[in-house]
Structure formats: C-alpha cells, structure tokens
Amino acid sequence: MASIEVGRVCVKTAGREAGEKCVILEIVDENFVEIVGNSVKNRRCNINHLEPIEKSIEVSNDLELVKKSLENL
C-alpha cells in the first residue's frame, strides 16, 4: 500500500469530493494533511478520508502547477 507523504496522489473517499483525485501538500499532524486537486479545494483533510495510490508528483509553492501535473496523470 502507498504511504501518506508529501506529493502522494490520493483519491478522496468521503465527503462531497469523494472519488476525486488530490495531492498531499503538507502533513499537518498524524491525523490531518493539507490537500489540493483540480476539483478539490485546498484544505485540511483527515487521512482516514484518503486512499493513497501508487503515483506521486513534485510539489511546489505554485498550486496551479501542481493542479496541472495532476491533470496529466
């Protein structure tokens, strides 16, 4: 199974954005991470609501670049 780490691509499993891809930007603590995606708002998310997949991308301060990288997967 893929691990929770910065740059890991995940699929949301709960909430109104369930089924959408997102990227982990920052690990807040052992329960929460900050995520962003093309149809996922930049926000804090419980790691229990994420399903990490094998892919990961390079994370930068430019959120639009991160979203563009996520589109190309």
C-alpha positions as CSV (number, residue, x, y, z in Angstrom):
1,M,0.0,0.0,0.0
2,A,1.2,3.5,-0.8
3,S,2.1,5.7,2.1
4,I,1.0,9.1,3.3
5,E,3.7,11.5,2.2
6,V,4.1,15.0,0.5
7,G,3.4,14.7,-3.2
8,R,1.4,11.5,-3.0
9,V,-1.6,11.3,-5.2
10,C,-4.8,10.2,-3.4
11,V,-8.4,9.6,-4.0
12,K,-10.9,11.2,-1.6
13,T,-13.2,8.5,-0.1
14,A,-15.6,10.7,1.9
15,G,-17.5,14.0,1.6
16,R,-18.8,15.8,-1.4
17,E,-15.5,15.5,-3.2
18,A,-15.4,11.7,-2.8
19,G,-13.9,10.0,-5.9
20,E,-11.8,13.0,-6.8
21,K,-8.0,12.9,-7.1
22,C,-5.9,15.2,-5.0
23,V,-2.3,15.7,-3.9
24,I,-0.9,15.9,-0.4
25,L,0.8,19.3,0.0
26,E,1.7,19.2,3.7
27,I,1.5,16.8,6.7
28,V,-0.2,18.7,9.5
29,D,-0.1,16.0,12.2
30,E,-0.7,12.3,12.5
31,N,-4.4,12.6,11.5
32,F,-4.5,15.5,9.1
33,V,-2.9,16.6,5.8
34,E,-3.3,19.6,3.5
35,I,-4.5,18.6,0.1
36,V,-5.4,20.3,-3.3
37,G,-6.8,19.0,-6.6
38,N,-8.5,20.1,-9.8
39,S,-11.9,19.7,-8.3
40,V,-10.8,19.5,-4.6
41,K,-10.4,22.7,-2.6
42,N,-7.1,23.5,-0.9
43,R,-7.9,22.4,2.6
44,R,-7.1,20.2,5.6
45,C,-8.3,16.6,5.3
46,N,-8.4,13.6,7.7
47,I,-6.1,10.9,6.4
48,N,-8.8,8.3,7.0
49,H,-10.8,10.0,4.2
50,L,-8.0,9.5,1.6
51,E,-7.0,6.4,-0.4
52,P,-3.3,6.8,-1.5
53,I,-2.4,5.5,-4.9
54,E,1.0,4.5,-6.3
55,K,1.6,7.7,-8.2
56,S,3.3,10.8,-6.7
57,I,4.2,14.2,-8.2
58,E,6.6,17.0,-7.4
59,V,5.0,19.6,-5.1
60,S,5.9,23.3,-5.4
61,N,4.5,26.6,-4.0
62,D,2.7,27.1,-7.3
63,L,-0.7,25.4,-6.8
64,E,-1.7,25.9,-10.4
65,L,1.5,23.9,-11.5
66,V,0.5,21.2,-9.0
67,K,-3.0,21.0,-10.4
68,K,-1.6,20.9,-14.0
69,S,0.7,18.0,-13.0
70,L,-2.3,16.2,-11.5
71,E,-4.3,16.6,-14.8
72,N,-1.5,14.9,-16.8
73,L,-1.7,11.6,-14.7
